[in-house]
């Protein structure tokens, strides 16, 4: 074992675990005062759900088996059976391809599943029944996320990563497109919030948003750099690119906001930071730092337009803009990977269009994104309708509960019990 890489992966795993509580603050600040507790507990419950489902089923379905199935792993590592014995064997024998204990990878990938699942909750904040959220996400972390992770990162024979040849360094397809699209599907199935389009929904706590964005930014360095799976030059490149793209995203969003509405905002800067992070995620270990700057500059205004214009035009109520930031940003980042990927860094025999003049990788990127959208979209619709039927045809709380606020209606508590003013 390489002690340096082992320590590096342990730290990266803890950084990615930090992202989920960070998202709770980010989403909590964006929500209304009467719903902040519900919004945050929907994120925190994901920690409990994924810990159970990943240990029981998810790891095996994503990374078990012998690699022959292009859609999912296998059933040989359910309950993580054999993982402790494998760790002991690694410690006693010289395992050629093991630079850190395989046990670390189980939790590292579990943390990815946590933050992915937590992102989904932003689409339905303020009106979905908590029990329905728990039911949907529990099944989603078994039947949707693990197969998609296998299709992209399952190695030889995996549908998207090997057969199609699409590149996804740290989760453009697996994390961001899947979560953002699922948030949109759920938002449509649940329906719009009362007063949507007729009243303004303003963030209730901007400092919460900044705190959450800071925790996400910090955790994202483990998210992207850790996806190199070694303390090496690729990890360093992913780290540098993450800084470059996120900083460029902040600057680009604020310029866009200044031109569009006349004043830059802290909420906008935080959202631009996240958009830049989302855009670089699939490309982090494949592009040069100048290209990371370009990706951040491009992805932020596109996400801004998706949030400020596309949502209004199409009329969907993605409450905290999970689709506009994560799905749209993930698509942009995946496509730009096909343009800016340095040939020497590609996991396939093809490099980016800019370097090779060959559209092969770009075509694979687009096809991989389309397959991801088709798989996730169909599964989401079917699963959403099943859960809706199980909850007597309604995924949302009553009108009275929505007006009262989900903190009290769903949890009998309030984030601000002494507050007596208007929400």
PEQUI-V167742 format. One record per residue. D_FIRST is the distance of its C-alpha to the first C-alpha in Angstrom with 1 decimal. Layout:
BEGIN
d_first
D_FIRST
D_FIRST
END
This chain:
BEGIN
d_first
0.0
3.8
6.0
8.8
8.2
7.3
10.6
12.3
12.1
13.3
16.1
17.0
17.4
19.7
21.6
22.3
23.4
25.8
27.5
29.3
31.2
31.8
33.5
35.6
37.1
37.5
39.3
41.2
42.7
43.8
45.6
49.0
49.6
50.6
47.5
44.7
43.6
43.6
41.7
39.0
38.7
38.4
35.1
34.0
34.8
32.3
29.5
31.0
31.7
28.4
26.5
28.6
28.9
25.3
24.2
27.2
27.4
25.9
22.2
23.5
26.3
24.1
21.0
21.9
23.8
23.4
24.1
27.7
29.4
29.9
30.9
28.5
25.5
26.5
27.4
24.8
22.6
25.5
25.0
21.2
21.9
19.1
16.4
15.8
15.9
13.3
10.9
12.0
11.6
8.0
7.6
10.1
9.5
7.8
8.0
9.2
9.3
6.4
4.8
5.4
7.3
10.4
12.6
12.4
13.9
16.7
17.9
17.4
19.7
21.9
22.6
23.6
26.0
27.4
28.4
29.8
31.9
33.1
34.4
36.7
38.7
40.1
42.4
44.3
44.5
47.9
49.2
46.9
47.1
44.0
44.0
44.1
41.2
39.1
40.2
39.6
36.1
35.1
36.0
34.8
31.2
31.4
33.6
33.1
29.8
27.4
29.3
29.5
25.7
25.3
28.1
26.5
22.7
22.7
21.8
24.1
27.5
27.3
30.8
30.4
27.1
27.7
31.3
32.8
30.2
30.3
27.6
26.4
23.5
23.3
26.3
29.7
30.7
28.5
29.0
32.1
34.5
34.0
34.5
37.3
39.2
38.9
40.3
43.2
43.9
44.0
46.1
48.6
48.7
49.2
51.8
52.6
52.9
56.4
58.0
55.4
57.1
59.9
58.1
55.5
52.1
50.9
47.6
48.5
45.9
44.7
42.7
40.6
40.0
38.8
36.5
35.0
34.6
32.9
30.4
29.8
29.5
26.9
24.9
25.2
23.0
20.1
21.7
21.9
19.2
16.6
17.9
16.1
12.8
11.2
12.4
14.6
18.3
18.9
17.8
20.2
22.8
22.7
23.1
26.0
27.6
27.4
29.3
31.8
32.7
33.0
35.2
37.3
37.7
39.2
41.5
42.6
43.3
45.3
47.4
47.9
49.0
51.3
53.0
53.2
54.4
55.2
52.8
49.0
47.4
44.4
43.8
43.9
41.5
39.0
39.5
39.2
35.8
34.6
36.2
34.4
31.1
31.9
33.1
30.0
27.5
27.8
27.9
25.5
23.1
26.0
28.7
29.7
30.6
34.3
34.0
32.2
35.3
37.5
35.7
36.2
39.8
40.6
38.9
40.5
44.1
43.6
42.1
45.0
47.5
45.9
46.2
49.6
51.4
49.9
49.7
53.3
54.4
52.9
53.5
50.3
49.3
45.6
45.9
42.9
42.5
39.2
40.5
41.9
38.8
35.9
37.3
39.4
36.7
34.1
36.6
37.4
33.8
33.1
36.2
35.6
32.1
34.1
36.2
33.8
30.6
29.7
29.7
26.7
24.6
26.0
24.0
27.2
29.6
31.8
31.9
34.0
37.8
38.3
36.5
37.5
40.7
39.4
39.7
37.3
34.3
36.7
38.3
35.0
34.2
37.7
37.5
34.2
35.7
38.8
37.0
35.0
38.4
40.1
37.5
37.1
40.8
42.1
39.7
40.6
44.3
44.3
42.1
44.2
47.5
46.3
45.3
48.6
50.5
48.8
49.9
53.6
53.5
52.3
48.9
50.5
52.1
55.8
57.8
58.6
55.0
54.0
56.8
56.0
52.3
49.3
48.2
51.3
52.0
48.6
47.1
50.1
48.7
49.1
46.9
50.1
52.5
54.9
55.3
58.7
59.1
58.7
55.3
END
